Amino acid sequence: MPDLPARFAHLILAFAPLFVHRSWRYAQVLLIGEILTPGRRTVTSVLRIMGRAQERRFVNVHRILNRAAW
């Protein structure tokens, strides 16, 4: 997880029990990016703000949201 101030880190870590270990890594990026992204918050815009738009495994982050039981 990127370095965050303690007051933000404990808020994000509160969501950890809701994810399995593999998907938690991607969920952290989405949660932090959601906070930082201005305007319309799509997965693509969140990944761009986090500097991950060019990653080869870009699609894995989308899978977290698609496979979730809402």
N, CA, C and O of each residue as an XYZ file, in Angstrom:
280
protein
N       0.847     -1.165      0.000
C       0.000      0.000      0.000
C       0.895      1.230      0.000
O       1.916      1.255      0.687
N       0.521      2.248     -0.762
C       1.309      3.485     -0.748
C       1.334      4.100      0.647
O       0.439      3.866      1.459
N       2.367      4.883      0.910
C       2.462      5.545      2.207
C       1.331      6.559      2.351
O       1.166      7.453      1.521
N       0.570      6.400      3.407
C      -0.547      7.294      3.685
C      -0.434      7.810      5.105
O       0.152      7.146      5.961
N      -0.985      8.982      5.364
C      -1.052      9.432      6.755
C      -1.854      8.416      7.579
O      -2.767      7.774      7.059
N      -1.521      8.280      8.822
C      -2.149      7.273      9.694
C      -3.667      7.403      9.744
O      -4.368      6.393      9.818
N      -4.177      8.609      9.704
C      -5.626      8.786      9.807
C      -6.357      8.245      8.576
O      -7.525      7.867      8.669
N      -5.678      8.204      7.424
C      -6.280      7.619      6.232
C      -6.029      6.122      6.162
O      -6.898      5.364      5.730
N      -4.858      5.695      6.580
C      -4.506      4.281      6.499
C      -5.461      3.426      7.308
O      -5.870      2.361      6.844
N      -5.825      3.857      8.496
C      -6.706      3.015      9.317
C      -8.108      2.945      8.715
O      -8.806      1.949      8.907
N      -8.532      3.981      7.992
C      -9.839      3.932      7.329
C      -9.838      2.915      6.188
O     -10.797      2.161      6.019
N      -8.782      2.901      5.425
C      -8.700      1.966      4.305
C      -8.503      0.541      4.805
O      -9.078     -0.393      4.245
N      -7.708      0.360      5.839
C      -7.480     -0.981      6.376
C      -8.737     -1.585      6.991
O      -8.809     -2.801      7.170
N      -9.717     -0.768      7.313
C     -10.978     -1.288      7.845
C     -11.708     -2.153      6.821
O     -12.530     -2.988      7.198
N     -11.421     -1.966      5.528
C     -12.059     -2.749      4.478
C     -11.343     -4.066      4.186
O     -11.885     -4.906      3.468
N     -10.161     -4.263      4.716
C      -9.356     -5.452      4.415
C     -10.078     -6.774      4.663
O      -9.943     -7.677      3.837
N     -10.834     -6.947      5.745
C     -11.485     -8.240      5.972
C     -12.542     -8.601      4.926
O     -12.983     -9.749      4.869
N     -12.943     -7.652      4.115
C     -13.971     -7.912      3.108
C     -13.414     -8.529      1.829
O     -14.180     -8.926      0.951
N     -12.092     -8.615      1.714
C     -11.442     -9.105      0.502
C     -10.502    -10.255      0.820
O      -9.949    -10.335      1.917
N     -10.324    -11.152     -0.155
C      -9.279    -12.162     -0.031
C      -7.953    -11.467     -0.312
O      -7.920    -10.383     -0.894
N      -6.864    -12.101      0.107
C      -5.551    -11.454      0.035
C      -5.199    -10.977     -1.381
O      -4.729     -9.853     -1.552
N      -5.422    -11.815     -2.389
C      -5.038    -11.445     -3.758
C      -5.797    -10.213     -4.243
O      -5.205     -9.321     -4.851
N      -7.087    -10.158     -3.982
C      -7.859     -9.024     -4.480
C      -7.694     -7.785     -3.603
O      -7.971     -6.675     -4.057
N      -7.250     -7.950     -2.366
C      -7.056     -6.797     -1.484
C      -6.008     -5.837     -2.037
O      -6.131     -4.624     -1.868
N      -4.980     -6.367     -2.694
C      -3.949     -5.498     -3.284
C      -4.564     -4.541     -4.304
O      -4.236     -3.355     -4.330
N      -5.452     -5.064     -5.137
C      -6.105     -4.232     -6.142
C      -7.149     -3.311     -5.507
O      -7.324     -2.169     -5.932
N      -7.828     -3.813     -4.502
C      -8.846     -3.004     -3.837
C      -8.223     -1.780     -3.161
O      -8.831     -0.711     -3.133
N      -7.032     -1.931     -2.625
C      -6.343     -0.793     -2.006
C      -6.115      0.316     -3.026
O      -6.337      1.493     -2.743
N      -5.676     -0.074     -4.200
C      -5.431      0.909     -5.260
C      -6.730      1.627     -5.604
O      -6.742      2.846     -5.773
N      -7.828      0.868     -5.709
C      -9.115      1.486     -6.036
C      -9.590      2.429     -4.939
O     -10.065      3.527     -5.227
N      -9.466      2.010     -3.686
C      -9.924      2.852     -2.578
C      -9.135      4.152     -2.480
O      -9.714      5.227     -2.321
N      -7.827      4.052     -2.573
C      -6.986      5.246     -2.486
C      -7.224      6.142     -3.699
O      -7.344      7.360     -3.563
N      -7.292      5.546     -4.869
C      -7.534      6.312     -6.082
C      -8.884      6.996     -6.075
O      -9.031      8.101     -6.596
N      -9.870      6.339     -5.484
C     -11.209      6.924     -5.380
C     -11.173      8.219     -4.572
O     -11.866      9.183     -4.899
N     -10.383      8.235     -3.542
C     -10.249      9.433     -2.702
C      -9.541     10.555     -3.475
O      -9.903     11.725     -3.351
N      -8.540     10.191     -4.266
C      -7.712     11.190     -4.943
C      -8.262     11.688     -6.275
O      -7.873     12.761     -6.736
N      -9.151     10.936     -6.898
C      -9.618     11.268     -8.238
C     -10.649     12.392     -8.207
O     -11.662     12.285     -7.517
N     -10.397     13.463     -8.947
C     -11.401     14.535     -9.028
C     -12.424     14.216    -10.124
O     -12.140     13.439    -11.036
N     -13.578     14.799    -10.032
C     -14.589     14.645    -11.074
C     -15.208     13.262    -11.114
O     -15.410     12.628    -10.079
N     -15.509     12.800    -12.324
C     -16.145     11.499    -12.515
C     -15.174     10.384    -12.142
O     -14.043     10.351    -12.629
N     -15.607      9.488    -11.295
C     -14.730      8.431    -10.782
C     -15.060      7.101    -11.433
O     -15.916      6.355    -10.957
N     -14.371      6.816    -12.524
C     -14.480      5.512    -13.151
C     -13.236      4.716    -12.774
O     -12.259      5.280    -12.282
N     -13.273      3.426    -13.000
C     -12.096      2.611    -12.694
C     -10.906      3.101    -13.503
O      -9.790      3.165    -12.988
N     -11.130      3.443    -14.750
C     -10.042      3.922    -15.596
C      -9.448      5.221    -15.064
O      -8.225      5.364    -15.031
N     -10.277      6.163    -14.649
C      -9.749      7.423    -14.130
C      -9.021      7.220    -12.805
O      -8.030      7.895    -12.528
N      -9.509      6.295    -11.991
C      -8.831      5.985    -10.729
C      -7.449      5.408    -11.006
O      -6.476      5.796    -10.361
N      -7.354      4.486    -11.958
C      -6.056      3.887    -12.280
C      -5.105      4.894    -12.898
O      -3.897      4.819    -12.673
N      -5.618      5.822    -13.661
C      -4.759      6.870    -14.227
C      -4.179      7.752    -13.129
O      -2.991      8.071    -13.148
N      -5.006      8.141    -12.185
C      -4.552      8.987    -11.069
C      -3.491      8.256    -10.245
O      -2.563      8.875     -9.726
N      -3.636      6.936    -10.130
C      -2.687      6.138     -9.349
C      -1.450      5.750    -10.157
O      -0.553      5.091     -9.630
N      -1.391      6.153    -11.438
C      -0.227      5.859    -12.272
C      -0.178      4.423    -12.751
O       0.901      3.906    -13.038
N      -1.327      3.767    -12.842
C      -1.349      2.352    -13.221
C      -2.070      2.078    -14.525
O      -2.373      0.921    -14.818
N      -2.351      3.083    -15.305
C      -3.105      2.900    -16.546
C      -2.328      2.101    -17.590
O      -2.939      1.502    -18.475
N      -1.016      2.079    -17.511
C      -0.203      1.390    -18.514
C       0.218     -0.017    -18.088
O       0.970     -0.677    -18.805
N      -0.248     -0.476    -16.948
C       0.132     -1.815    -16.482
C      -0.449     -2.895    -17.366
O      -1.533     -2.739    -17.927
N       0.276     -3.987    -17.487
C      -0.202     -5.117    -18.284
C      -1.412     -5.782    -17.645
O      -2.275     -6.300    -18.354
N      -1.488     -5.776    -16.348
C      -2.582     -6.451    -15.642
C      -3.708     -5.478    -15.271
O      -4.392     -5.651    -14.263
N      -3.874     -4.488    -16.083
C      -4.898     -3.454    -15.905
C      -6.288     -4.082    -15.718
O      -7.081     -3.594    -14.913
N      -6.580     -5.136    -16.437
C      -7.895     -5.766    -16.410
C      -8.194     -6.432    -15.070
O      -9.364     -6.606    -14.730
N      -7.192     -6.806    -14.311
C      -7.418     -7.471    -13.019
C      -8.201     -6.593    -12.053
O      -8.992     -7.098    -11.256
N      -7.989     -5.309    -12.119
C      -8.708     -4.407    -11.222
C     -10.189     -4.375    -11.592
O     -11.049     -4.320    -10.712
N     -10.484     -4.409    -12.867
C     -11.881     -4.457    -13.310
C     -12.561     -5.742    -12.853
O     -13.749     -5.733    -12.530
N     -11.828     -6.830    -12.822
C     -12.397     -8.119    -12.416
C     -12.861     -8.111    -10.967
O     -13.828     -8.795    -10.629
N     -12.202     -7.362    -10.116
C     -12.611     -7.287     -8.716
C     -14.044     -6.782     -8.634
O     -14.855     -7.317     -7.878
N     -14.350     -5.763     -9.404
C     -15.696     -5.198     -9.359
C     -16.711     -6.079    -10.094
O     -17.866     -6.167     -9.677
N     -16.300     -6.717    -11.160
C     -17.214     -7.555    -11.938
C     -17.595     -8.843    -11.224
O     -18.708     -9.334    -11.407
N     -16.717     -9.392    -10.429
C     -16.973    -10.666     -9.766
C     -17.582    -10.518     -8.385
O     -17.948    -11.510     -7.755
N     -17.691     -9.309     -7.919
C     -18.238     -9.080     -6.576
C     -19.752     -9.394     -6.553
O     -20.472     -9.146     -7.520
N     -20.183     -9.926     -5.456
C     -21.620    -10.174     -5.271
C     -22.217     -8.960     -4.578
O     -22.098     -8.814     -3.361
N     -22.846     -8.109     -5.332
C     -23.402     -6.885     -4.783
C     -24.739     -7.177     -4.259
O     -25.408     -6.284     -3.741
